[in-house]
Amino acid sequence: MDDNLAEVKAIWKAVQMFVASRWAPIKVILESDSTNTIKWVLVLSFAWNLRFIIIQIEYFKATINSWEIVKIPRLANDVADSLAKAEV
């Protein structure tokens, strides 16, 4: 699986779990080490093969009171990166 797809899927799963949780009314801060992923989620400018996932993320974002997505250094994201690649 390519890194960008893994990052997008990880955000998709995180947003799904957050919306279903009791913390949904609270602000969520999403972190990613992928500039592309952040751009796709914020601007809705994405590769055609990510269309379904990005539209799902957008739907879930609309149900969250407050959210933010921030760029973090790749070195600070090793564990999450490994989990995303393993599709956990």
Sequence and secondary structure as in RCSB ss.txt:
>XXXX:A:sequence
MDDNLAEVKAIWKAVQMFVASRWAPIKVILESDSTNTIKWVLVLSFAWNLRFIIIQIEYFKATINSWEIVKIPRL
ANDVADSLAKAEV
>XXXX:A:secstr
  HHHHHHHHHHHHHHHHHHSTTTTS EEEEES HHHHHHHHH    GGGHHHHHHHHHHHHT SSEEEEE  GG
GGHHHHHHHHTT 
